[in-house]
Amino acid sequence: MKLIICLSFCIIFFTVSSAKAEPQPIISTLKDYKASVKLNDKNEMINLKQIIPDIIFDLKYSTTNNFTKRKLYKSATTTYLGKDAAAALLLIHEYLKNMGLGFKIFDAYRPYSVTKLMWAIIHDKRYVANPVNGSGHNKGIAVDITLVNLTTAKELNMGTAFDNFTDTAHHSFTKNLSPEIIANRVLLKSTMEKFGFKSLETEWWHYSWKSNEIYDVMDINFKILNKRINYYF
Ligand SMILES: [Zn+2]
């Protein structure tokens, strides 16, 4: 009897373990994207320029001014986030305006194949997600962001540039940073958290949408997304 119970337990345990290890399917065709959105409309990628027309972009990966020195996005005059994260960003935009502040986006949705390329180059999971399970950027729930002064259009001093892969970019790093820099980082973090995003210890600019929802991993390029019409807003 004991043996039967043990065997049953082992079968259940291994079934659950192997189910957990199963990587998520990659949505890589327009047909699959449409099916994904039909199944769960939270997977829809929202054009940020469309919902926040005065948004400021500095999309580093659509230029060669990034750590790979390669232009990774061919057609990126805007960028995308999944429906939940995009709606929250719109609220943050309005909230910051009242303080004379705005935000600048360095990156948001990132096709899965670009994450794979980044991983091949840097291979350090503190800074680039291991592509095995797809990253928050691939799911449209992560955004790389900073604050700007709306009057001067200048970025608030955060102490390092975007994609600075050193300890100085960590939230816990305060040594030699001025009170102004620390206050700016705290303001960005507290604002993002107030609207439902969570921070990443190693990158002051990276925030991801906090949710128990399972979002699909996307490898749909910007050209295809740019042709899509958003129905949500
Ligand atoms: Zn990021």
Residues whose N, C-alpha, C, O or C-beta is under 5 A from the ligand:
A	BS01	ZN	V143 D144 H206
